[in-house]
Amino acid sequence: MINLTDSAVNAAKSAISASAFPAGGLRIAVEAGGCAEFKYTMGLVARAEPDDTLIERDGLKVFVDNKSYRHLIGTTIDFVVALEGSGFTFDNPNAKSSCSCGRSFS
């Protein structure tokens, strides 16, 4: 299971409501690359793909492809506002290590 904090849900809902195109939800994926072996990617999408796992929380739809889902099981996604910058953070128990930017892991 992937967990989203209230802050992450609210930030995603705000992005969807401000989107210039019809967004049906938030896509979260893991791709090769970044400072470490894998990197997190996020973006608004119109709809789910056939191989997606759907996560719903407080009216927010989150789509995760099945390949990425394996890397994200148990992950908590938060949205943090800080002096250094605001953004989504990932607390991933499957990561052996992560880079200082927090956007990639191995």
C-alpha positions as CSV (number, residue, x, y, z in Angstrom):
1,M,0.0,0.0,0.0
2,I,1.1,3.5,-0.7
3,N,0.2,6.2,1.9
4,L,-0.4,9.9,1.2
5,T,-0.5,12.4,4.0
6,D,-3.2,15.0,4.2
7,S,-0.7,17.6,3.0
8,A,0.1,15.5,-0.1
9,V,-3.5,15.0,-0.9
10,N,-4.3,18.7,-0.6
11,A,-1.3,19.7,-2.8
12,A,-2.3,17.2,-5.5
13,K,-6.0,18.3,-5.4
14,S,-4.9,22.0,-5.7
15,A,-2.7,21.1,-8.7
16,I,-5.6,19.3,-10.3
17,S,-8.0,22.2,-9.8
18,A,-5.5,24.7,-11.2
19,S,-4.7,22.5,-14.2
20,A,-5.3,24.0,-17.6
21,F,-6.3,20.6,-19.0
22,P,-8.8,18.1,-17.5
23,A,-6.9,16.0,-15.0
24,G,-8.4,12.8,-13.7
25,G,-5.7,12.2,-11.2
26,L,-2.0,12.0,-10.2
27,R,0.4,9.6,-11.8
28,I,3.3,8.4,-9.7
29,A,6.1,6.3,-11.2
30,V,9.6,5.0,-10.7
31,E,12.0,5.2,-13.6
32,A,15.6,4.3,-14.1
33,G,17.9,7.3,-13.6
34,G,18.5,10.2,-11.2
35,C,21.4,10.5,-8.8
36,A,20.9,6.8,-7.7
37,E,19.5,3.8,-9.5
38,F,15.9,4.9,-9.7
39,K,14.0,8.2,-9.6
40,Y,10.4,9.2,-8.7
41,T,8.3,11.0,-11.2
42,M,4.9,12.6,-10.8
43,G,2.4,14.3,-13.0
44,L,-1.2,15.0,-13.7
45,V,-3.0,12.7,-16.2
46,A,-6.4,12.5,-17.7
47,R,-7.1,8.8,-16.9
48,A,-5.6,5.5,-15.8
49,E,-3.7,3.2,-18.1
50,P,-4.7,-0.5,-18.4
51,D,-1.9,-1.8,-16.1
52,D,-2.3,0.8,-13.3
53,T,-3.1,0.3,-9.7
54,L,-5.6,2.8,-8.5
55,I,-5.3,4.4,-5.1
56,E,-8.1,6.7,-3.9
57,R,-7.9,9.0,-0.9
58,D,-10.4,11.7,0.0
59,G,-11.5,12.0,-3.6
60,L,-8.0,12.0,-5.1
61,K,-7.2,9.4,-7.6
62,V,-3.5,8.2,-7.8
63,F,-2.4,6.0,-10.7
64,V,0.7,3.8,-10.3
65,D,1.8,1.4,-13.0
66,N,2.3,-2.2,-11.7
67,K,6.0,-2.2,-12.3
68,S,6.5,1.0,-10.2
69,Y,4.1,-0.2,-7.5
70,R,6.5,-2.9,-6.5
71,H,9.1,-0.3,-5.6
72,L,6.6,1.9,-3.8
73,I,4.9,-0.6,-1.4
74,G,4.9,0.9,2.1
75,T,6.0,4.3,0.9
76,T,4.6,7.4,2.5
77,I,4.3,10.5,0.3
78,D,4.2,13.9,1.9
79,F,4.1,17.5,0.7
80,V,6.5,19.7,2.7
81,V,6.8,23.5,2.8
82,A,10.3,24.5,3.9
83,L,12.7,27.4,3.4
84,E,14.8,25.3,1.0
85,G,11.7,24.8,-1.2
86,S,8.4,23.1,-1.2
87,G,7.6,19.8,-2.7
88,F,6.7,16.1,-2.4
89,T,8.8,13.8,-0.3
90,F,9.0,10.0,-0.4
91,D,9.7,7.9,2.7
92,N,10.3,4.6,1.0
93,P,11.2,1.6,3.2
94,N,12.3,-0.4,0.1
95,A,15.1,2.1,-0.6
96,K,18.6,0.9,0.4
97,S,19.9,4.4,-0.1
98,S,18.8,7.7,-1.4
99,C,20.4,10.9,-2.7
100,S,20.4,14.2,-0.9
101,C,17.7,15.6,-3.2
102,G,15.3,12.9,-2.0
103,R,14.1,12.3,-5.6
104,S,16.1,9.2,-6.4
105,F,17.0,5.9,-4.6
106,S,18.5,2.5,-5.0
